Amino acid sequence: MNFFEKLYSMSAIIFEIGLVVFFLLQPQYQRLSILLPAISVGLIVNIILLFLIFRDVLQRSFANPKAKYFWLAVILLFWPAGLVYLLRHGFKPR
């Protein structure tokens, strides 16, 4: 990942955590008129993050050729696996 992708990844993770924490701590804002736009922005941020993660998985060469398919499947099935991938491989040079 280049510098922009790393910066976006960190910002997206912080944004998603902040969004969840905000709505859990501020129940007065848990109205549909506020939740829909906020969740829509979160969805767009998350789609871009997943695109960057999948792009990195496909461009990276692994020691085991099946590892690439393993990471793709795991990230598709379990979203938090994207965070694990970023920590183990994504922030390291290709």
C-alpha positions as CSV (number, residue, x, y, z in Angstrom):
1,M,0.0,0.0,0.0
2,N,1.2,3.5,-0.7
3,F,1.1,6.4,1.8
4,F,-2.4,7.6,0.7
5,E,-3.9,4.1,1.0
6,K,-2.4,3.6,4.4
7,L,-3.7,7.0,5.5
8,Y,-7.1,6.3,4.1
9,S,-7.2,2.9,5.8
10,M,-6.4,4.3,9.2
11,S,-8.8,7.2,8.8
12,A,-11.6,4.8,7.7
13,I,-11.1,2.5,10.7
14,I,-11.1,5.5,13.1
15,F,-14.2,6.9,11.4
16,E,-16.1,3.6,11.7
17,I,-15.2,3.1,15.3
18,G,-16.0,6.8,16.1
19,L,-19.4,6.5,14.3
20,V,-20.4,3.4,16.3
21,V,-19.2,4.9,19.6
22,F,-21.0,8.2,18.9
23,F,-24.3,6.6,18.3
24,L,-23.9,4.3,21.3
25,L,-23.0,7.1,23.7
26,Q,-25.6,9.6,22.3
27,P,-28.9,7.9,22.2
28,Q,-30.8,11.1,21.4
29,Y,-29.3,11.0,17.9
30,Q,-30.5,7.5,17.2
31,R,-33.3,8.8,14.9
32,L,-33.8,7.6,11.4
33,S,-33.4,11.1,9.9
34,I,-29.8,11.2,11.4
35,L,-28.9,7.5,11.2
36,L,-29.6,7.1,7.4
37,P,-27.2,9.8,6.2
38,A,-24.5,8.8,8.8
39,I,-24.7,5.1,7.9
40,S,-24.7,5.9,4.2
41,V,-21.4,7.8,4.6
42,G,-20.1,4.9,6.7
43,L,-21.1,2.4,3.9
44,I,-19.3,4.4,1.3
45,V,-16.2,4.7,3.4
46,N,-16.2,1.0,4.1
47,I,-16.7,0.1,0.4
48,I,-13.7,2.1,-0.5
49,L,-11.7,0.5,2.3
50,L,-12.6,-3.0,1.2
51,F,-11.7,-2.1,-2.4
52,L,-8.2,-0.9,-1.2
53,I,-7.8,-4.1,0.8
54,F,-8.8,-6.4,-2.1
55,R,-6.6,-4.5,-4.5
56,D,-3.7,-5.0,-2.1
57,V,-4.4,-8.7,-1.7
58,L,-4.5,-9.2,-5.5
59,Q,-1.3,-7.2,-6.1
60,R,0.7,-8.8,-3.3
61,S,2.8,-11.9,-3.8
62,F,2.6,-14.5,-1.0
63,A,5.0,-17.3,-0.2
64,N,2.1,-19.8,-0.5
65,P,0.0,-19.2,-3.7
66,K,-3.1,-20.3,-1.9
67,A,-2.7,-17.6,0.7
68,K,-4.1,-15.0,-1.7
69,Y,-7.3,-17.0,-2.1
70,F,-7.5,-17.7,1.6
71,W,-7.3,-13.9,2.4
72,L,-9.9,-13.1,-0.2
73,A,-12.4,-15.6,1.1
74,V,-11.8,-14.8,4.8
75,I,-12.2,-11.0,4.2
76,L,-15.4,-11.6,2.1
77,L,-16.9,-13.7,4.8
78,F,-15.7,-11.8,7.9
79,W,-15.2,-8.1,7.8
80,P,-12.9,-7.8,10.8
81,A,-10.5,-10.1,8.9
82,G,-9.7,-7.0,6.8
83,L,-8.2,-5.4,9.9
84,V,-6.2,-8.5,10.7
85,Y,-4.9,-8.5,7.0
86,L,-3.9,-4.8,7.3
87,L,-1.9,-5.4,10.4
88,R,-0.2,-8.6,9.2
89,H,0.4,-7.7,5.5
90,G,-1.3,-4.5,4.3
91,F,1.0,-1.9,6.0
92,K,4.2,-3.7,5.0
93,P,5.8,-3.1,1.6
94,R,4.9,-5.5,-1.2
